[in-house]
Amino acid sequence: MPLTITTNAPEAAALLDKISTEIAASWPQLYGQLGSVFQKRVQDRIESQDNGTWAANSKWVQAKKGTAYKTLEGAGRFVKYKADGKSMTLYGDTGSDWTLSMHDKGFENAVEQIGADGRIEIDIVDPGPLGLSAGSSKFSWIPKSITPDHTPARKIWDTETEVISITSPIFSRWLQATVNRAIDGAGVSITGSAF
């Protein structure tokens, strides 16, 4: 007696190919969404000074820029991302020799220019933090030693743990929607904890 075995392997393989093709075509959408989310997070962090947790400006910064100056004010415009079908890159495009990553880690400041008379002179907009009288626009002093000041670290970028916790639910929703588009009309459904 002959034995006949019939499977739906060709149909299942075709459906898996369709799912794979849909996923491959949808990577740019996912990376673009992630880029937008992380860009906004960093911009909001800069604007809010990480919800007020950043170290306060030194009296020197307050004198040079005014007491109302917020650290990295307006720097959110430098936060950019690039996304394609393979990756997303978030970066600071400052176009100068300082970077947002420098502020994330903290750094040593360049020593102020010392004049021929051995004095350092700086322009100021707010004399109050230095204890000077109103109307002063310059401050000068003879330094006791030539040591750079330190700009404290101020969180700019998300940590790896934060990236994972933010990316995971976005990825899960994207994957479920992508698979659902691929199997639409095939008479099957896929659900599970992976989604």
Secondary structure, DSSP 8 states (H G I E B T S, - for coil): --------HHHHHHHHHHHHHHHHHHHHHHHHHHHHHHHHHHHHHHHHHHHHTS----HHHHHHH-TT--TTTTGGGGEEEEE-SS-EEEEE--SSS--HHHHHH-EE-----B-TTS-EEEE-S--GGGT--TT--EEEE--SS----EE-----S--HHHHHHHHHHHHHHHHHHHHHHHHTTTT-----TT-
